[in-house]
Amino acid sequence: MTAVRVRDYAPPAYTYEEGVAVGQVLRPYIQRGEQTQLSFEGVSAASSSFINGLVQELTNKLEPDRVFGLLSITHASPRIKELMRIRVSLSQHR
């Protein structure tokens, strides 16, 4: 399993562009069908803009079911998990 830490690519996890950048790091692993872990270790908060950029970068280029079947989220606060759940749900109903 590949692990990607948000703090290595977007320590503040604040802007849409930072979310897109993390999505671009994740995309090749998902495209290859690799189980991938996205770690929010050391990140206490993430903005909705960041989450939107991350999810949109992945789901605009890949099937949402594939993305979220291969991607697991770790070390995320309850608020980050809730933002991810909402955004993923929206992407699956487009």
Residue pairs with C-beta under 8 A, 6 or more apart in sequence:
1 34
1 35
1 36
1 37
2 29
2 34
2 35
2 36
2 37
3 36
3 37
3 39
4 22
4 25
4 26
4 29
4 36
4 37
4 38
4 39
5 39
5 41
5 42
6 13
6 22
6 38
6 39
6 40
6 43
6 46
7 13
7 40
7 41
7 42
7 43
9 18
9 21
9 22
9 25
10 18
10 19
10 21
10 22
10 50
11 42
11 43
12 18
13 19
13 40
13 43
13 45
13 46
13 47
13 50
14 46
14 47
14 49
14 50
15 47
15 49
15 50
15 53
16 49
16 50
16 52
16 53
17 53
18 50
18 53
19 49
19 50
19 51
19 52
19 53
19 54
19 55
19 56
19 57
20 53
20 54
20 56
20 57
22 38
22 50
22 53
22 54
22 57
23 53
23 54
23 55
23 56
23 57
23 58
24 57
26 36
26 38
26 54
26 58
26 71
27 57
27 58
27 61
27 62
29 36
29 70
30 36
30 58
30 62
30 66
30 67
30 70
30 71
31 62
33 70
34 70
35 70
35 72
36 70
36 71
36 72
37 71
37 72
37 73
37 74
38 71
38 72
38 73
38 74
39 74
39 75
40 46
40 73
40 74
40 75
40 76
40 77
40 80
41 74
41 75
42 75
43 75
43 76
43 80
44 77
45 77
45 79
45 80
46 76
46 80
46 83
48 83
48 87
51 80
51 83
51 84
51 87
52 87
55 84
55 87
55 88
55 91
56 91
58 64
58 67
58 71
59 67
59 91
59 94
64 88
64 91
64 92
65 92
68 88
68 92
73 80
73 81
73 84
76 84
